[in-house]
Amino acid sequence: MSDFPKNAEEAKLDREVTRQELTETLEALGTKLDVKTRVKESVDEKLDEATAKLPEPAASKVRAGAEVVRRNKIPVLAGFAGLLIVIKIIVSRSRS
């Protein structure tokens, strides 16, 4: 039982250390649980990696396109879904 504080001053210091450790743990958990931010950071990393391999005019167009998608998610996803449906119809008709 040597870990138990011997006096009030040790108890106060122990409490402060524990409070600091809990704060750090909660901040780390909050960062891990913030899925939206983590996904955004991951997408930004992948976009940076992809555009680094392109010449500058193309890279700036890709970045601008990505920004348009970020601002207009629903219309872009709806357009993409419509495109997939059209492709599926064309493929199914060509097989017939």
Secondary structure, DSSP 8 states (H G I E B T S, - for coil): -TTS-SSHHHHHHHHHHHHHHHHHHHHHHHHHH-HHHHHHHHHHHHHHHHHHTS-HHHHHHHHHHHHHHHHTHHHHHHHHHHHHHHHHHHHHHHH-
